[in-house]
C-alpha cells in the first residue's frame, strides 16, 4: 500500500518514517525546500531517538521520499494523512488554515477516490469542515472519505509510541475507509477503537487535557506537602498503587510545556466555550501550571537572597528529556526572569542549546557550556529544569567540588533529599522535605 503524508513536522515525520519502516511506500509533502533536501539525504531536522536511523534504512530500501509538490503527493496514493500544524491563536483556538489549504488543494486536483485522514490535533467536527471544503472546491464529482486518526506520540519516545501504541483510534463514516485503515494498521499489534470522526477528535483533546490535569493536581499537592512537612513523592506512590489512578504523570515539578499540553488544554477550553460548556476545571489546571514558574523562582530567591551578579548554572532547557523541543518550555520563562534579576547564567542541555540560542543569544550575562560539569564551575548554585538521564547519573561529589556554593535547586526532584544532605548540599526540591 502507498501512503502520502502532508506535513514534515514532528507528527508528519514520525508517521511517514514509521509507516515506511513497516514496509509501506511513503511520500511526504513538505513546503520548505531546505527541509526536503535534508530529509532526502537522510538528515532529520528534529531530535527524536531512533528516527534518523529508520529514515536512512527506508531511503536505502527506497520506501520513502520527500517533495514540495502536493499534486505529486496526491497522485502517489489514495490515502492522504494530514499532519500540518494547527498553531494556537490569541483566543486559544486552533489555527486551521493549513488544514483548510490541504483540503482545498486536494479538491482542486483530485481525479480519483481519496481518503483524507486527520492526524493533526484539531477541534471536534473539523472533519465536517474538511468535507464541506472538498465538496465546495471539487472540479468533478469524485468519491472521497474523511477520517480522524489522532496521534498519541510523546516526544522522546515517539517511535515506540507509534509502533507499540496502547491503542489506535480511528473515526470513520464508511466501510471503505474502515477497511483501508484496518489493513494499514495490520502490522501493529494494538487494539483499534473505531468510532465516528467527532468522537475520535474529542478523544485526543480529552486524553491530553486529562494528563495535564494529573500533573497540575500533583503539583497542587506538592505545594500542600511543603506547607505540612509531607513528602509528595510518597503521596504520589501511595496514590499510584490504586489501579484506578495509576502512578504515571504524578511527578511534581515545574509544570508541563511542549507543543501539545499547553496548546491542547487552551484549545479544549475554547472549544467547550464555543459549544456553551463550562470548562472552568481546565482553566484552573492551566493556572496551576503557570504558577509553577513563580514557585520555583521563589525557591531560588529564598535560597540565594539577592540574585544580582549571582553566577547560576542551569541544567536542562528542553521541556522534557530526550527531545530538543523548547516550545512552551518552563526554562524560557525561568531564564528570562533570572536575567531580569541580574543573574549571570551558564546553560547546558544535551540537545536543546541550538534551539535555545535562537531566543537567548550568548552574551556577557549568558553563556552555553559544552558539558554539564563545565556549566557549574564556580557557580553559586545549580538549577535543574529538565530530568535528563545524564543529570540523574551525575558525579555529585564532583558537582559539589566544582560549585562555589553547594546549593542545588531541583525543579524535577531527580535526587533524594536525604542523600543530598549527607553529601553536604543545600538541596531545595519540589514538595519534599
C-alpha positions in Angstrom: 0.0 0.0 0.0 1.1 3.6 -0.7 0.7 6.4 1.7 1.0 10.2 1.4 1.8 12.3 4.4 1.2 16.1 4.1 3.4 18.0 6.6 7.0 17.3 7.5 6.9 18.4 11.1 7.2 16.2 14.2 4.0 14.2 13.7 4.3 14.0 9.9 7.9 12.8 10.0 7.2 10.2 12.7 4.1 9.0 10.9 5.8 8.8 7.4 9.1 7.2 8.6 7.4 4.7 10.9 5.0 3.6 8.1 7.9 3.2 5.7 9.7 1.1 8.4 6.6 -1.2 8.4 7.1 -1.7 4.7 4.8 0.8 3.0 5.8 3.1 0.2 5.5 6.7 1.6 5.8 10.1 0.1 6.0 13.1 2.5 5.0 16.5 1.2 6.7 19.4 2.9 6.7 23.1 1.9 10.2 24.1 3.0 12.7 23.1 0.2 15.7 23.0 2.6 13.9 20.6 4.8 13.1 18.3 1.9 16.7 18.3 0.8 17.9 17.4 4.2 15.4 14.6 4.6 16.1 13.1 1.1 19.8 13.0 2.3 18.8 11.1 5.5 19.0 14.0 7.9 16.1 14.5 10.3 15.8 18.2 11.4 14.4 17.4 14.8 15.9 15.2 17.6 13.9 12.1 18.2 15.7 8.9 19.3 15.8 6.3 16.6 14.1 8.3 13.9 17.1 9.2 11.8 18.4 5.6 11.7 15.0 4.4 10.5 14.9 7.2 7.8 18.3 6.1 6.5 17.1 2.5 6.3 13.9 3.5 4.5 15.8 5.7 2.0 18.2 2.8 1.3 15.3 0.5 0.6 13.5 3.2 -1.5 10.4 3.1 0.7 10.2 6.9 1.4 10.7 10.1 -0.5 10.1 13.8 0.1 8.7 16.5 -2.1 7.4 20.1 -2.0 4.8 19.3 -4.7 1.4 18.5 -3.2 0.0 17.4 -6.5 2.7 14.8 -6.8 1.8 13.6 -3.3 -1.9 13.4 -4.2 -1.2 11.4 -7.3 1.0 9.0 -5.3 -1.6 7.5 -3.1 -5.3 7.3 -2.3 -4.6 7.6 1.5 -3.6 11.1 2.5 -2.6 11.8 6.1 -3.0 15.5 7.1 -0.1 16.2 9.5 0.2 20.0 9.2 0.5 22.5 12.0 -2.5 23.8 14.0 -0.9 26.6 16.0 -2.7 28.4 18.8 -4.3 31.7 18.1 -4.6 34.6 20.6 -8.1 33.5 21.8 -6.8 29.9 22.4 -8.5 28.4 19.4 -6.5 26.4 16.8 -5.5 28.0 13.5 -6.8 25.5 10.9 -5.7 27.4 7.8 -3.1 24.8 6.9 -5.7 22.0 7.2 -8.1 24.0 5.0 -5.4 24.6 2.4 -4.7 20.9 2.1 -8.4 20.1 1.8 -8.9 22.9 -0.8 -5.9 21.9 -3.0 -6.8 18.2 -2.8 -10.3 19.1 -4.0 -9.0 21.1 -6.9 -6.6 18.3 -8.1 -8.5 15.1 -7.1 -9.3 12.8 -10.0 -9.9 9.6 -8.2 -11.1 8.3 -4.8 -9.1 9.7 -1.8 -9.3 9.0 1.9 -8.2 12.1 3.9 -7.1 11.2 7.4 -6.8 13.9 10.1 -3.6 13.2 12.1 -3.1 16.8 13.2 -4.8 17.7 16.5 -8.0 19.5 15.5 -11.2 20.7 17.3 -14.2 18.5 17.2 -16.1 18.5 14.0 -13.2 19.7 11.9 -13.9 16.6 9.7 -17.2 18.3 8.7 -15.3 21.4 7.5 -12.9 19.3 5.5 -15.8 17.6 3.8 -17.5 20.9 3.1 -14.3 22.3 1.6 -13.8 19.2 -0.6 -17.4 19.4 -1.9 -17.1 23.2 -2.5 -13.8 23.2 -4.5 -14.1 19.9 -6.3 -14.0 20.4 -10.1 -15.5 17.0 -10.9 -17.6 14.5 -8.9 -15.1 12.1 -7.2 -15.8 9.9 -4.2 -13.9 10.6 -1.0 -13.9 9.9 2.7 -12.6 11.9 5.6 -11.4 10.1 8.7 -9.9 11.1 12.1 -6.9 9.2 13.4 -5.4 11.2 16.2 -1.7 10.8 17.2 -0.6 9.9 20.7 3.1 10.5 20.3 5.3 11.5 23.2 8.4 13.5 22.3 11.4 11.4 23.2 9.6 8.1 22.7 7.6 8.7 19.5 8.9 5.8 17.6 7.9 3.3 20.3 4.6 5.1 20.8 3.8 4.7 17.0 4.9 1.1 16.7 3.7 -0.2 20.1 0.8 2.0 21.0 -1.7 1.5 23.8 -4.5 1.9 21.3 -5.2 3.2 17.8 -8.2 5.5 17.5 -9.9 5.7 14.1 -13.0 7.8 13.4 -14.7 6.8 10.1 -18.0 7.2 8.3 -17.8 4.4 5.7 -16.9 0.7 5.4 -14.4 1.6 2.7 -12.5 3.9 5.0 -12.6 1.4 7.8 -11.2 -1.4 5.7 -8.4 0.8 4.3 -7.3 1.9 7.7 -7.7 -1.5 9.3 -5.5 -3.0 6.6 -3.0 -0.2 7.0 -2.6 -0.8 10.8 -2.5 -4.6 10.5 1.3 -4.9 11.2 0.8 -3.1 14.5 -0.4 -5.3 17.3 -2.7 -3.0 19.2 -6.4 -2.6 19.8 -8.2 -0.4 17.3 -11.1 1.6 18.5 -13.4 2.5 15.6 -15.7 5.5 16.3 -17.3 8.3 14.4 -14.9 11.1 13.5 -16.2 13.6 16.1 -15.6 11.1 18.9 -12.1 10.4 17.7 -11.3 14.1 17.5 -12.6 14.5 21.1 -10.6 11.6 22.4 -7.3 13.3 21.5 -8.1 16.6 23.4 -9.7 14.7 26.3 -6.7 12.5 26.7 -4.1 15.3 26.7 -6.2 17.5 29.0 -6.7 14.7 31.5 -2.9 14.0 31.6 -2.2 17.7 32.1 -4.8 17.7 34.9 -3.0 14.9 36.7 0.3 16.8 36.6 -1.3 20.0 37.8 -3.1 18.0 40.6 0.1 16.6 41.9 1.8 20.0 41.7 -1.0 21.4 43.8 -0.5 18.6 46.3 3.2 19.4 46.2 2.5 22.9 47.5 0.5 21.5 50.3 3.2 19.0 51.2 5.7 21.8 51.5 3.4 23.6 54.0 2.7 20.5 56.1 6.0 18.6 56.0 4.7 15.7 54.0 6.6 14.1 51.0 4.9 14.5 47.6 6.8 11.5 46.2 5.4 9.2 48.8 2.0 10.7 48.4 2.2 10.0 44.6 3.5 6.5 45.3 0.6 5.8 47.6 -1.9 7.2 45.1 -0.3 5.3 42.3 -0.9 1.8 43.8 -4.6 2.4 43.2 -5.3 0.9 39.8 -8.0 3.5 39.2 -5.4 6.3 39.5 -2.0 4.9 38.4 1.4 6.3 39.1 2.2 7.8 35.7 2.1 11.6 35.4 2.2 12.1 39.1 5.7 13.6 39.4 5.8 17.0 41.0 7.9 19.6 39.3 7.9 23.0 37.5 5.0 22.1 35.2 4.3 20.9 31.7 5.3 22.5 28.5 5.9 21.4 24.9 3.9 21.6 21.7 0.8 19.6 23.0 -0.4 20.1 26.5 -0.4 24.0 26.7 -2.0 24.3 23.2 -4.4 21.4 23.6 -5.7 22.4 27.0 -6.4 26.0 25.9 -7.9 24.9 22.6 -10.2 22.4 24.5 -11.3 25.3 26.8 -12.1 27.5 23.9 -13.8 24.7 22.0 -16.1 23.9 25.1 -16.9 27.7 25.4 -18.0 27.8 21.7 -20.4 24.9 22.5 -21.6 26.6 25.7 -19.9 24.1 28.1 -18.2 25.3 31.3 -14.6 24.0 31.4 -13.5 26.1 34.4 -11.8 23.0 35.8 -9.3 23.1 32.9 -8.8 26.8 33.4 -7.6 26.1 37.0 -5.4 23.3 35.6 -3.7 25.9 33.3 -3.4 28.4 36.1 -1.8 25.9 38.5 0.7 25.1 35.8 1.6 28.7 35.2 2.2 29.2 39.0 4.9 26.5 39.0 7.3 29.0 37.5 6.7 31.5 40.2 7.0 28.8 42.8 10.4 27.7 41.5 11.7 31.3 41.2 10.7 31.9 44.8 12.7 28.9 45.9 15.8 30.3 44.0 15.4 33.7 45.7 14.8 32.2 49.2 17.9 30.1 48.7 20.2 32.8 47.4 18.6 36.1 48.7 19.7 38.6 46.0 20.2 37.2 42.5 22.1 40.3 41.2 25.5 39.2 39.8 25.0 35.7 41.2 26.5 33.1 38.9 24.0 30.3 38.3 24.3 27.1 36.4 21.2 25.8 34.6 20.9 22.1 33.6 18.2 21.4 31.1 16.4 23.6 28.6 14.1 21.3 26.7 10.6 21.0 28.0 11.3 17.3 28.7 14.2 14.8 28.3 15.1 13.1 25.0 14.0 16.0 22.8 15.4 19.3 21.5 12.0 20.9 21.7 11.7 24.1 23.7 8.2 25.1 22.7 6.5 26.4 25.9 9.4 25.0 28.0 9.5 26.3 31.6 13.1 27.1 31.0 12.2 30.1 28.8 10.3 32.0 31.5 12.8 31.0 34.2 15.8 32.1 32.3 14.1 35.4 31.3 13.2 36.1 35.0 16.7 35.3 36.2 18.3 37.6 33.6 15.9 40.4 34.7 17.1 39.9 38.3 20.7 40.4 37.2 21.9 36.9 37.4 24.7 35.6 35.2 23.9 32.2 33.7 25.8 29.2 32.4 23.4 26.9 30.5 23.7 23.3 29.4 21.3 20.9 27.7 22.3 17.7 25.8 20.2 18.5 22.7 18.3 21.8 23.0 21.0 24.5 23.2 20.8 25.2 19.4 17.1 26.0 19.6 17.6 28.0 22.8 20.3 30.2 21.2 17.7 31.5 18.8 15.8 33.1 21.7 18.7 33.8 24.0 22.0 34.6 22.1 25.2 34.2 24.0 26.3 37.4 25.8 28.0 38.8 28.8 25.4 37.5 31.2 24.6 34.2 29.5 26.9 31.5 28.1 26.4 28.0 26.8 28.7 25.3 28.3 30.0 22.3 26.3 29.2 19.9 29.1 27.2 19.6 32.4 30.3 19.9 34.6 31.7 22.8 32.7 28.4 24.6 33.3 28.7 24.5 37.1 32.3 25.7 37.5 32.4 28.5 40.1 28.6 28.9 40.3 26.7 30.0 43.4 24.0 27.4 42.7 22.9 24.7 40.3 19.3 24.9 38.9 17.8 21.7 37.4 15.0 22.3 34.9 14.9 19.1 32.8 15.3 15.5 34.1 17.8 14.2 31.6 19.2 10.8 32.5 22.8 12.1 32.5 21.9 14.6 35.2 20.5 11.8 37.3 23.7 9.9 37.0 26.0 12.9 37.7 29.0 12.5 40.0 27.6 14.5 42.9 31.0 14.7 44.7 32.4 16.3 41.6 29.4 18.6 41.4 29.9 19.8 44.9 33.6 20.4 44.3 33.0 22.5 41.2 30.3 24.7 42.6 31.3 27.8 44.5 28.5 27.0 47.0 26.9 23.6 47.4 23.4 24.8 46.6 21.1 22.8 44.3 17.6 23.9 43.4 16.0 20.9 41.7 12.8 21.6 39.7 12.4 18.0 38.8 13.1 16.1 42.0 15.8 13.9 40.4 17.8 13.3 43.7 16.9 12.0 47.1 16.9 14.8 49.7 18.4 12.7 52.4 21.3 11.6 50.2 22.0 15.2 49.1 22.1 16.3 52.8 24.5 13.5 53.6 26.8 14.8 50.8 26.7 18.3 52.3 24.4 20.0 49.8 21.8 22.6 50.5 19.1 20.9 48.4 15.8 22.5 47.5 13.2 20.5 45.6 9.5 20.3 44.9 7.2 19.1 47.7 9.7 17.0 49.6 11.3 17.6 53.0 
